[in-house]
Amino acid sequence: MSGAFKSGTIFNAHAPTLHVKKTLTTLLVLACGLSLDISQAQTPEEPLEEIIVTGEFAGPGMWQVTHPDYPGHTLWIVGEPPLLPQGMRFRSQQVAQVASQSQEILMQPGVNLKPDEKVGVFRMLTLVPAAMKLRKNPDKATLQELLPPDIYARWLVQKKLYLGRDSGVEKMRPFLVAEKLRDAAIKELQLGYGGSWGEVWQLVEKKKIPVTSPSLAFTFKTDDLRGQIKAFSRQKLADEECFARTVELTEALSNKQVEDARARAWATGDLAKLQELPPLPNPDVSCEQAIVNALAMTTNVPTDLREQMDELWFSAAGSAVTKNESTLAFVKMGDLLGELGLLESLRKRGYEVLAPN
């Protein structure tokens, strides 16, 4: 590690989940303890039956996006996978072929933070003890005191399944507990974001195809980090919804029949089946908002951050269609579909969208 604080990505929209880097340096970003290292969850007393879905599948389909003003130019969009059983693999030849013929790879946007001045390692380390206290709720509040009774009762069921007798989480901030629960459930259910993109990225690197990762950058002040830590420790975050949506997610993930069907539908490009299945609860938006609320305490972060990130992607996509004959974009499947999804927004902007076969 170098002698100065380095800016870090707080969350990156192209990752399958809210991406919070768990590093000591990012721990101090905005002095709000957003990325505390969380210990591995205890093994549940009664492990759930293992989900077993193995074998190789045909692979996901791709949407073809074109614009009448730029004939012969195509934006290919592939939906990033949902949580897949670890034994599942899919062939990525079609995606790899498109990648090899593309002039650009487009990812979803992220948010980057950078300090207004260098922060030395020694100064940073002196702040760690205070920052570690930020895991706790203000006034020693517990989850039972913060959460609605019905959500707390459901949380106790999920806690027993995935975190065992870990009593320490009861005093932690809800969005940090949500992250811990989510990670533990994914591990216990033997799920992952898996995939077979190795061949794709090998081609990208070999051919030196440019990769565009749009990002919004924000600067935070470092002149009073200790004061910011103290101020944040007294602030309550609006993160109960993030917690509730995460509980809904872990409950849904344990429905092996539905999630098995979802994984197979994605891996075979069965769009009709994907739309037929009940949507998987998505805590990302509410958890991102909880982080944005925290950032706003010390950094000038706009309230319409999500809208700005979407516009940033549309701008990058439009630029790609204008200049490239072929562009390959990776987008979270949950962001693509529905009336508010990116595909419908592209149609409203004058693009023609052809769904996978």
Disulfide bonds with the S-S distance in Angstrom:
Cys242-Cys287 2.02
